[in-house]
Amino acid sequence: MSKLEVIETEVRNLPRDQALELQDWLAEYLEDDAELNPEFLASIERGKADLREGRVRVRKS
């Protein structure tokens, strides 16, 4: 079993609140490593436009 498979199995066993906490941490971790290249900047602008136009997902706790 690969390291990734082990991690995936562990994540599936997390309580929902901890999985959501991990999701937030992982998003911040990846964002910190992202370069401000044109593709990344365009995705930020698309996200801002989605928010302005009300195209959002609401996470139920």
N, C-alpha and C positions, 0 to 999 in steps of 0.2 A: 504494500500500500504506500503510495507516495505521500509526501508531507502535506501536499494540498488536499488529498483525499482525507487524511486524518483531521485536518483543520475543518473541512466541510462537514465531516461527521460530528465533530465537537460543536460546531455552530448550530447544526440542526437540533442538538440536545439542549441548547440554551433556552431559558425562559424568554418569553417574548420581549419583556422590558430590557433584558440584557442584550438580546439580539439587536434591538433598536439602538441601544447605546453603542454597540459595536459598529453598526451601520454609520452612525454619526462620526465615530472615531476614524473609521476607514475612509470616509469621504474627506475628512480634514487631512488625513495622512496623504492621500493621493493628490489632493489639491495643493498641498505644500510642495510636492514634487513636480507639479505641472509647470511647464514652461509657458510663458505668455506668448505663445505663437499665434498666428492669425486664426487658425482653426479653433483654438481654445477661446480666444477673445470673441469669436463669432458665436460660440455656444453660450457664452455668458450673455451676449446681447439677445440671443433667441430666448433664453430663460427670462430675462427682464421683460421682453415683449410678451411672453406668455403670462407673466404675473400681471402686467398692465391690462391685458385683455381678459383676465379671469380664467385662463386655462391652467388650473392648478389641481393637484391631488391633495386631499385632506387625509392625513394619517389619523386613524382612530386609535385611541389609547386604551 
